[in-house]
Amino acid sequence: MKPGQQLMRHYLQFKDFRAEEYAYLFERTAVIKQRFKNYEKYTPLVDRTLAMIFEKASTRTRVSFEAGMYQMGGSVVHLTTGDSQLGRAEPVEDSARVISRMVDVVMIRTFEQDIIERFARHSRVPVINGLTDLAHPCQALADLLTLRELHGRLRGLKLAFVGDANNVAASLAVACAKTGVQFSVAAPRDYQFDEAFLARLRELNPAAVPYQTTDPREIVKGADAVYTDVWTSMGQESERSERLRAFADYQVNKQLMQLAPAAHFLHCLPAHRGEEVTDEVLDGPQSVVVHQAANRMHAQKGLLAWMLCSPPSACTKS
């Protein structure tokens, strides 16, 4: 650790940072993004290396982290299931001890939250959750950055999530609780947040437990943003037929979006067109999904710079 640098921090769930830290992170990300748009060279991460470990495939996660790291002067090591074998060829703990002696930060995209938690406990460098079955904090970070850019604020906004209360929805619920966004969910009862998750949210912010309903129209009315995700996530393929039946009335279509004509439409992508969302909405004037997806890179650049260069003077090539 360089002189003046903060104690090592992992980013495994959205709750890992305080509200005031997110406020600072968004401000710093805005500056980094503006430099990028102005074609200003910004390379604070020269001589820093990011290891990306993928047990779940991804397009956006790989491109956003890799491009962002290179743009800031760093380098990237990309490992897949075939050449990492977390917890298979060797224990997760051994992988963490070795890999973290060779790089400066590690991003892991895997299935079980326990894998990334165990890796982090034995890592000498910061570990970032690129997605697990439990949480997707980097996506929530990009989502809030997008809403902040579109509305100039976060507190008081109304975000309606239509669909499965999955890992994306869970991180959004925590993110909204942290930042003052009113969050609500419309899903069949068996696919809503359970009481254990709601209890954890109450510990973060007793006033921020999301409203849940089985009627999408109820939460979309008056919303500032409408969000959906696929009904069948990776690893749930055996449930596909059952889920298609359960969510048949939860498609985000033109009729539903007409209840919130000023709302923006969000989706973490990739989308199953014709299932959770129609082409008309995904490609329509209310959709900001491309802007949202591009913000994955910008939000993660801010995160990487903040985790490796706090205070900014800890990285001299800025």
N, C-alpha and C positions, 0 to 999 in steps of 0.2 A: 504494500500500500504506500502510495507516495505521500510526502508530508502535506498535511492539511486536508487530505481526502477523508470523507466520512467513513464510518464503519461500514463494512460490507452489508449490503441489503439484497435479499432475494425478492423476486416478484412472482409469487406462486398463485396468489389470488388477489382480487381487486382490493380486498380489505387490508392488504399489507401496508398501504400507505395512508397517511392521514389526509383529511380534506384540504388542509392548507398546503400540503405537499403536492397534491394534484393541482391546486391553483397555480403554484409556482411552475409545475411541470408543463401545464398548458401554455403559460406565458412564454416559457423558454422554447417550447416546440414551435410556437407561432413565429418566433424570431428565426429559428433554424429553417422553417419552411419558407419564410420570406427570402432568406438568403438563397435557397435553392431556386426559387422562382425568378430571382434577379440574376441568376448565373454567377453568384458570388462563391468563390471557393471557400469551403469551410471544412477543415480536416483536423478536428481535435483528437481523433482516434488513430493517428499514425502510430505504428508499432503495437497496436492492440489487435487481438485475434478473437473472433467469435466462433465457437463450435456450435453447429446446429445438428441436433440429433432427432431424426424422424422415425418414429415407429408408426405414425399415421401420415399418410401422404398428404401433400398440400401444394397448391400452386401459389396462392397469395401469400401464405406465410413464408415460403422459401424466397420468393422474389422480393418481397418487402424487406425482410431482414437482410438478405444478401446485398441488394442494391443500396439499401440505406447504409450498411456498414462500409461498403466500398466508397460511397460518396463522401463519407466522413474520414476517409484515409486509412481505414482498417482493412483487415483481411478476414477470410471466412474459410472454415473447414466444414464440409458438408458430409454427414454420416447418415446412412439409412439403416433399416432393419438388418440388411444383409451384412453390414460391416460394423455395427455397433453391438447388437445382441445384448441389450440391457437386461440383466437378470437371467440370461440364458447361458451364454458361454461363460460368463463370470458374474458374480453378484453385483448388483447396482452399486453397492458401497465401494467395491474395488474399482469399478469404472470411474466413479466420481473422484476418488483419490488420485487416480492417474491422469485423467483428462484435465482436471482442474489445475494440475501442475504445468500444463503445456499451453493453456490459453488464458484469456483474461475475462471471458464471460461465456456462459453456456445457455443456449435456448433448446428446450426439449418439447417435442410434440408427441404425446403418447396417449395411451388409453387410461391407465389407472393413475389417479392422483397420488397414490402411495409411492409409485415409482419416482416421481419428481420430488416428492417430499424427502424420500430416503437419499436421493442423489444430493439434494441441497444440504442435508445434514452433514454430509461428508465432503462437500466441495470447499475448496479454498477460494473460489471466485463466485461472483453473483450468478444465480440461476434464474432464468426467465421461463415462465410457462407459456409455450406457444399454442397450447390447447391440451386439455385432458377431458375425460368424460364428465368431470365435475365442474370445470371452470374454463373460461376463455377470456382472461383479463385483458389481453392485448387487443382483442376485438372490441371490448367495452371501452377501452381507452380511445380507440379510433372513432367509435360511435359518438362518444361525448365530445371529442374534438370537432366532429362534423356538426353536431347540434350547436356547439358554441360558436362556430364560424357562421352558421346560417342565421342564428338568432341573437348573437352578441351576448348571450348569457346562458346559464343552465338552470339556476334556481327558479322554480315556479313553472317550468315547462311541463307539459303533459305528454308522456310517452306511452302509447298503447301497443302492447305486444300480443299478437294474435297467433296462437299455435302452441306447440309443445313447450312446457316450462323446462327446457333442457339446459345444458351447460352455458350456452350463449345467454339465455334468459336469466339464469342464475347470476352470472357476472353483471348483467345489466341491472338486476334488482339491487345488488350491492352497490354498484356505481351510482345509481340514482339515490340510494339512501345516503351515500357519502356527499353528494353534490346538490341535493335539494330538488331533484327532478321528481315529479309525481309519476309513479310507475304503476301500470295496471296490466292484468293478463286475462285474456279470454281463451279458454281451452276446455275440453271435456274434463269432467271432475277427476278422472283417473290420471290425467296428464297435467294437473296443476301442481304447484309447489306443495310439499307436504308440511306438516306442522313442525317437524324438526328443523327444516330450513327456515321457516318463518320465525321460529324461536331465536335462531342465530341472528336473523335480521333485526329483531327487536333489541338484541344486545348492542348492535351497532347504532341504531336510531329507533327508539320506540314509536316515533311518529311516522316512520317511513315504510311500514309493512305494506306491500302492494295489495291493491284491491283485486280480487279474483272473481270471475264470473264465467258462465257458460255462453253468454251472449256477446259476440264480437261487436255488434252495433252499439251496445251500451257504452263501451269504452272508447270506441272510435269517434263518437260524437264529441266535438270540441277538442280533440287531440291536436297537439302541435306536430306530432310525428307518429306514424304507424309503422310497426316493425313486424316482420315475420321471418321464419327460418324453415328449413326443410322439415317435413313431418317424420322422416325416417333418417336418422343420422348414421354415420359410419359405425358398423358394429351391431346395428339393429335390423339388418336386412331380413332376418327371419320373422320380424314383426311387421313387415311392410304391408301385407294385405290387411291385417287387423288395424293398422294405423290409418290406412287410406279410408277405411270405413268410418273410423272414429272421428277423423278430421274433415269429413266430406263437406260439412257446413262451415268450415273455417277458412275457406279460400279468400284471399285478399283480391278482390276484383273491382271493376269500375263502380258497381253499385255500392260497395262498402266504402270506397274512398270518397264517394260523393257526399257521405255524411260528415266528412272533414275536408272541405274543398281547399283549405289553406294549409293542410298538413303535408309534410314531406314523407315520402315512402322510403323505408330503410330495409335492407336485407344484407346479411353477412356474406352471402354468396359461397359456393355456387347455388343457384336456384334450380328447382325442379319446375320448369315452366309448365303451366297447365295444372299443377297440383296446388301448392300453397299460394301461388300468385299467378295471375294471368299475364300474358305478353303485354296487354294493353296497359296494365299498371307498371310493370317492370320497365317498359320502354317509354312510359308516358311522362307528361310534364311535371308530375309530382315526385317522380322518382329521382333520388340522389345517390343511387347505389354505386355508380362509378366514382363519384366524388368520395363517397364513404370508403370504398375499397382502396382508392389511392391514399387515403389518410392513414391506412395501416402503416405504410412506409414512414410517413411523417411522424406519426405518434411514436413509432418504435425508434426512430432516430432520436427523438427527444428523450425517450426512456433510456436508451443506451448512453447518450451523452450525459444524462443526469446521474446514472448509476456509476459510470466510470470516471466522470469529471465533476465531482461535487466536493468543494466549490469549483467553478469553472477554471480557476487558476491551477487546479490539479493537472489539467491538460494544457500544455503550453502552446501547441500548434493550432490555435483557434482564431 
